[in-house]
Amino acid sequence: MKFKEVIWIMPVGLVIGLILYSFGDKINILKVKPFSKYLFWIVWPSVIFLSSFLYDLIIKKYSIITAILMIFGVMLGVIINIVLDININSTSHSLAGIEVIVISCITGPSVILGIGLSQLILFFRRRLKGSTK
């Protein structure tokens, strides 16, 4: 994998991890009170799914490396956010290890589904292109 391609995978995951994890409890697009605490668990996987899907659709190769680096970038963003929060309030993240594991368990399947769907689209696109010749 070229270094130029690797450079863009990690920041995408890092930005997603930092922004969504730090503002996750404040995301309330619909301004509906009963769903505000569950909205994070809908928005987080959706954003990660779309970003991995679009990135893999653009790159068109190195899917496993894309998945690993996207997951690593998101985990790095969450860890950076936890470290910054611990500097402000040392008791806010007493279960930081479990937080990282839970976020990686949510991120992993979302990235795999996004990359799988993009590879399926690329497979059918190549197949249709081959059948027209």
MARGU-978083 format. One record per residue: x negated, y negated, z of N, C-alpha, C in turn. Coordinates in nm, 4 decimals. Last residue first. Layout:
# residues N
       n_u       n_v       n_w      ca_u      ca_v      ca_w       c_u       c_v       c_w
         X         Y         Z         X         Y         Z         X         Y         Z
...
This chain:
# residues 133
       n_u       n_v       n_w      ca_u      ca_v      ca_w       c_u       c_v       c_w
    1.8076    0.6819   -2.2994    1.7014    0.6868   -2.3998    1.7171    0.8026   -2.4932
    1.9956    0.7083   -2.1064    2.0307    0.6246   -2.2211    1.9250    0.6296   -2.3303
    1.8817    0.8547   -1.9053    1.9844    0.9203   -1.9868    2.0218    0.8377   -2.1087
    1.7065    0.6772   -1.7778    1.6521    0.7918   -1.8494    1.7529    0.8579   -1.9412
    1.8845    0.5047   -1.6553    1.7926    0.4508   -1.7535    1.7331    0.5627   -1.8381
    2.0049    0.6791   -1.4769    2.0865    0.6203   -1.5839    1.9967    0.5622   -1.6945
    1.7821    0.7344   -1.3169    1.8497    0.8427   -1.3872    1.9348    0.7896   -1.5014
    1.7212    0.4862   -1.2091    1.6229    0.5545   -1.2954    1.6881    0.6643   -1.3766
    1.9598    0.4496   -1.0644    1.9220    0.3531   -1.1677    1.8202    0.4147   -1.2645
    1.9522    0.6593   -0.8836    2.0566    0.6596   -0.9861    2.0270    0.5596   -1.0979
    1.7233    0.5723   -0.7366    1.7264    0.7034   -0.8022    1.8304    0.7062   -0.9127
    1.8054    0.3253   -0.6352    1.6933    0.3301   -0.7299    1.6894    0.4627   -0.8049
    2.0090    0.4160   -0.4630    2.0415    0.3262   -0.5744    1.9307    0.3281   -0.6793
    1.8508    0.5669   -0.2880    1.9586    0.6316   -0.3636    1.9990    0.5464   -0.4838
    1.6890    0.3700   -0.1803    1.6269    0.4755   -0.2598    1.7306    0.5510   -0.3422
    1.8843    0.2241   -0.0420    1.8124    0.1599   -0.1523    1.7429    0.2633   -0.2401
    1.9648    0.4168    0.1460    2.0606    0.3657    0.0482    1.9898    0.2990   -0.0695
    1.7238    0.4489    0.2895    1.7850    0.5622    0.2186    1.8835    0.5166    0.1129
    1.6902    0.1974    0.3981    1.5928    0.2454    0.3000    1.6489    0.3623    0.2215
    1.9165    0.1911    0.5680    1.8951    0.0880    0.4661    1.7995    0.1340    0.3579
    1.8714    0.4173    0.7321    1.9902    0.4098    0.6460    1.9735    0.3064    0.5353
    1.6315    0.3388    0.8573    1.6340    0.4608    0.7757    1.7554    0.4599    0.6824
    1.7178    0.1117    0.9975    1.6145    0.0994    0.8944    1.6178    0.2198    0.8014
    1.9048    0.2319    1.1701    1.9465    0.1243    1.0790    1.8469    0.1074    0.9655
    1.7515    0.4168    1.3188    1.8536    0.4644    1.2245    1.9001    0.3574    1.1257
    1.5744    0.2131    1.4522    1.5297    0.3247    1.3689    1.6345    0.3749    1.2711
    1.7234    0.0378    1.6155    1.6561   -0.0105    1.4956    1.6217    0.1026    1.3997
    1.8102    0.1915    1.8282    1.9098    0.1237    1.7440    1.8471    0.0840    1.6108
    1.5714    0.2780    1.9343    1.6720    0.3788    1.8979    1.7841    0.3187    1.8135
    1.4534    0.0347    1.9907    1.3953    0.1154    1.8828    1.4903    0.2272    1.8415
    1.6198   -0.0445    2.2027    1.6180   -0.1241    2.0795    1.5576   -0.0444    1.9642
    1.5513    0.1559    2.3884    1.6895    0.1433    2.3404    1.6942    0.0650    2.2094
    1.2761    0.1012    2.4262    1.3193    0.2324    2.3750    1.4606    0.2240    2.3186
    1.2851   -0.1569    2.5329    1.2155   -0.1337    2.4062    1.2586   -0.0014    2.3452
    1.4256   -0.1049    2.7713    1.4801   -0.1981    2.6716    1.4167   -0.1739    2.5351
    1.2469    0.0596    2.9052    1.3746    0.1167    2.8603    1.4395    0.0258    2.7568
    1.0464   -0.1273    2.9570    1.0185   -0.0086    2.8765    1.1448    0.0545    2.8219
    1.1751   -0.3129    3.1257    1.1298   -0.3523    2.9920    1.1028   -0.2326    2.9024
    1.3237   -0.3468    3.3641    1.3294   -0.2219    3.2875    1.2859   -0.2465    3.1434
    1.3009   -0.6032    3.4502    1.2404   -0.5005    3.5338    1.2397   -0.3648    3.4636
    1.3209   -0.8823    3.3467    1.3037   -0.7607    3.2666    1.2340   -0.6525    3.3488
    1.3449   -1.0795    3.5450    1.4476   -1.0677    3.4413    1.4377   -0.9394    3.3598
    1.1600   -1.1408    3.7356    1.2538   -1.0327    3.7670    1.3544   -1.0065    3.6547
    1.0114   -1.3597    3.6528    0.9447   -1.2296    3.6608    1.0400   -1.1144    3.6907
    1.0738   -1.5931    3.4262    1.1395   -1.5318    3.5417    1.0898   -1.3887    3.5522
    0.8668   -1.6759    3.2480    0.9635   -1.7720    3.3024    1.0256   -1.7188    3.4311
    0.7251   -1.4472    3.1884    0.6510   -1.5657    3.2332    0.7439   -1.6696    3.2948
    0.9296   -1.2864    3.0971    0.8670   -1.2520    3.2250    0.7856   -1.3694    3.2780
    0.9814   -1.4029    2.8486    1.0821   -1.4116    2.9545    1.0237   -1.3795    3.0913
    0.7458   -1.3329    2.7127    0.7778   -1.4744    2.7340    0.8819   -1.4918    2.8442
    0.7745   -1.0531    2.7161    0.6583   -1.1154    2.7810    0.6856   -1.2631    2.8083
    1.0101   -1.0256    2.5644    1.0077   -0.9804    2.7040    0.8924   -1.0460    2.7790
    0.9220   -1.1240    2.3176    1.0304   -1.1922    2.3881    1.0335   -1.1533    2.5353
    0.7299   -0.9300    2.2572    0.6891   -1.0703    2.2733    0.7956   -1.1484    2.3494
    0.9004   -0.7071    2.2347    0.7968   -0.7106    2.3391    0.7483   -0.8533    2.3638
    1.0515   -0.7810    2.0120    1.1185   -0.7602    2.1404    1.0177   -0.7677    2.2547
    0.8494   -0.7901    1.8172    0.9279   -0.9095    1.8486    0.9986   -0.8980    1.9818
    0.7723   -0.5216    1.8193    0.6756   -0.6244    1.8577    0.7465   -0.7555    1.8932
    1.0039   -0.4040    1.7194    0.9604   -0.3729    1.8557    0.8600   -0.4758    1.9066
    0.9980   -0.5133    1.4614    1.1098   -0.5446    1.5514    1.0704   -0.5172    1.6960
    0.7571   -0.3993    1.3672    0.7733   -0.5443    1.3741    0.8855   -0.5855    1.4677
    0.8185   -0.1252    1.3769    0.7100   -0.1780    1.4591    0.7206   -0.3294    1.4736
    1.0212   -0.1167    1.1843    1.0510   -0.0793    1.3224    0.9449   -0.1360    1.4158
    0.8676   -0.1947    0.9615    0.9842   -0.2736    1.0013    1.0211   -0.2439    1.1468
    0.6755    0.0076    0.9494    0.6325   -0.1295    0.9768    0.7489   -0.2194    1.0178
    0.8391    0.2315    0.8934    0.7550    0.2288    1.0132    0.7154    0.0858    1.0490
    0.9585    0.1544    0.6485    1.0400    0.1841    0.7667    0.9581    0.1730    0.8946
    0.7329    0.1257    0.4821    0.8222    0.0120    0.5048    0.9048    0.0336    0.6313
    0.6415    0.3861    0.4847    0.5574    0.2817    0.5436    0.6403    0.1570    0.5717
    0.8530    0.5051    0.3483    0.8235    0.5464    0.4853    0.7385    0.4409    0.5559
    0.8426    0.3747    0.0940    0.9596    0.3640    0.1814    0.9290    0.3985    0.3258
    0.6793    0.3050   -0.1319    0.6270    0.3049    0.0048    0.7393    0.2951    0.1081
    0.8869    0.1112   -0.3587    0.7999    0.2236   -0.3244    0.7516    0.2066   -0.1819
    1.0427   -0.1162   -0.4029    1.0685    0.0044   -0.4820    0.9729    0.1204   -0.4567
    1.0643   -0.3883   -0.3234    0.9329   -0.3234   -0.3336    0.9383   -0.1978   -0.4189
    1.3451   -0.4369   -0.3318    1.2517   -0.5245   -0.4026    1.1177   -0.4553   -0.4258
    1.4517   -0.2378   -0.1743    1.5012   -0.2516   -0.3115    1.4080   -0.3385   -0.3950
    1.3282   -0.2884    0.0656    1.2913   -0.1668   -0.0066    1.3410   -0.1709   -0.1505
    1.4561   -0.5309    0.1278    1.3110   -0.5262    0.1133    1.2677   -0.4034    0.0354
    1.7269   -0.4569    0.1434    1.6824   -0.5524    0.0414    1.5316   -0.5467    0.0196
    1.7141   -0.2686    0.3592    1.7716   -0.2330    0.2292    1.7192   -0.3259    0.1205
    1.6102   -0.4190    0.5687    1.5335   -0.3045    0.5185    1.5831   -0.2611    0.3819
    1.8182   -0.6113    0.5902    1.6808   -0.6533    0.5610    1.5968   -0.5372    0.5090
    2.0468   -0.4537    0.6464    2.0400   -0.5366    0.5250    1.8973   -0.5766    0.4907
    1.9692   -0.3341    0.8927    2.0060   -0.2529    0.7771    1.9912   -0.3331    0.6482
    1.9359   -0.5619    1.0525    1.8213   -0.4749    1.0257    1.8472   -0.3865    0.9052
    2.1981   -0.6573    1.0541    2.0901   -0.7411    1.0019    1.9683   -0.6563    0.9673
    2.3303   -0.4373    1.1733    2.3686   -0.4851    1.0408    2.2575   -0.5683    0.9770
    2.2221   -0.4048    1.4301    2.1976   -0.3027    1.3276    2.2313   -0.3498    1.1862
    2.3088   -0.6736    1.5335    2.1697   -0.6256    1.5330    2.1471   -0.5177    1.4271
    2.5937   -0.6885    1.5193    2.5099   -0.7774    1.4383    2.3676   -0.7238    1.4255
    2.6802   -0.4982    1.7037    2.7251   -0.4894    1.5641    2.6322   -0.5706    1.4744
    2.5740   -0.5677    1.9410    2.5511   -0.4298    1.8980    2.6055   -0.4051    1.7582
    2.6712   -0.8272    1.9684    2.5277   -0.8057    1.9523    2.5004   -0.6674    1.8951
    2.9410   -0.7878    2.0257    2.9031   -0.8392    1.8948    2.7550   -0.8205    1.8665
    3.0052   -0.7252    2.2814    2.9825   -0.6135    2.1897    2.9321   -0.6590    2.0536
    3.0512   -0.9648    2.4071    2.9404   -0.8836    2.4559    2.9111   -0.7640    2.3657
    3.2718   -1.0659    2.2600    3.1440   -1.1365    2.2579    3.0289   -1.0507    2.3083
    3.5268   -0.9681    2.2571    3.4285   -0.8996    2.1732    3.2898   -0.9607    2.1811
    3.6836   -1.1345    2.4221    3.6678   -0.9925    2.4555    3.5575   -0.9213    2.3765
    3.6563   -1.4041    2.2987    3.5970   -1.3671    2.4275    3.5825   -1.2159    2.4478
    3.5628   -1.5155    1.9930    3.6610   -1.4297    2.0579    3.5969   -1.3764    2.1858
    3.4157   -1.6551    1.8055    3.4630   -1.7252    1.9250    3.5749   -1.6476    1.9944
    3.2881   -1.5310    1.5983    3.4327   -1.5428    1.5889    3.4950   -1.6209    1.7044
    3.0209   -1.5332    1.6764    3.0606   -1.5994    1.5532    3.2101   -1.6277    1.5511
    2.8268   -1.5288    1.9063    2.9720   -1.5153    1.9108    3.0279   -1.5938    1.7927
    2.5377   -1.4677    2.0619    2.5997   -1.4564    1.9294    2.7489   -1.4342    1.9486
    2.4170   -1.4578    2.3036    2.4834   -1.5841    2.2709    2.5518   -1.5807    2.1343
    2.2806   -1.2256    2.3269    2.3987   -1.2401    2.4113    2.4752   -1.3684    2.3819
    2.0712   -1.2752    2.1372    2.1707   -1.1686    2.1193    2.2953   -1.1839    2.2027
    1.8559   -1.4384    2.1255    1.9873   -1.5021    2.1193    2.0999   -1.4011    2.1087
    1.6446   -1.2574    2.1446    1.6499   -1.3698    2.2379    1.7860   -1.4384    2.2384
    1.7009   -1.0718    1.9471    1.6926   -1.0274    2.0857    1.6999   -1.1434    2.1834
    1.7062   -1.2233    1.7107    1.8254   -1.1520    1.7540    1.8184   -1.1095    1.9000
    1.4430   -1.3401    1.7093    1.5655   -1.4205    1.7036    1.6853   -1.3445    1.7592
    1.2573   -1.1235    1.7358    1.2539   -1.2424    1.8217    1.3867   -1.3157    1.8250
    1.3364   -0.9349    1.5388    1.3259   -0.8982    1.6796    1.3290   -1.0181    1.7721
    1.3215   -1.0890    1.3067    1.4488   -1.0290    1.3466    1.4463   -0.9948    1.4948
    1.0486   -1.1507    1.3111    1.1477   -1.2588    1.3193    1.2839   -1.2043    1.3622
    0.9437   -0.8894    1.2844    0.9101   -0.9727    1.3997    1.0113   -1.0844    1.4184
    1.0372   -0.8048    1.0362    1.0785   -0.7362    1.1580    1.0544   -0.8185    1.2819
    0.9008   -0.9989    0.8825    1.0461   -0.9849    0.8730    1.0995   -0.9161    0.9980
    0.6291   -0.9572    0.9460    0.6973   -1.0793    0.9907    0.8490   -1.0718    0.9807
    0.5935   -0.6894    0.8268    0.5833   -0.7136    0.9707    0.6510   -0.8438    1.0148
    0.6205   -0.7298    0.5477    0.7107   -0.6403    0.6206    0.7115   -0.6731    0.7693
    0.4239   -0.8980    0.4450    0.5611   -0.9480    0.4508    0.6556   -0.8564    0.5264
    0.1837   -0.7564    0.4548    0.1927   -0.8844    0.5251    0.3372   -0.9307    0.5382
    0.2185   -0.5480    0.2814    0.2237   -0.5209    0.4249    0.2434   -0.6492    0.5028
    0.1778   -0.6729    0.0372    0.3096   -0.6198    0.0684    0.3254   -0.5937    0.2175
   -0.0927   -0.7392    0.0555    0.0045   -0.8464    0.0342    0.1465   -0.7989    0.0682
   -0.2202   -0.4961    0.0690   -0.2188   -0.5789    0.1880   -0.1141   -0.6896    0.1769
   -0.0534   -0.2182   -0.0812   -0.1328   -0.3400   -0.0907   -0.1146   -0.4258    0.0336
   -0.0842    0.1173    0.0000    0.0000    0.0000    0.0000   -0.0887   -0.1235    0.0000
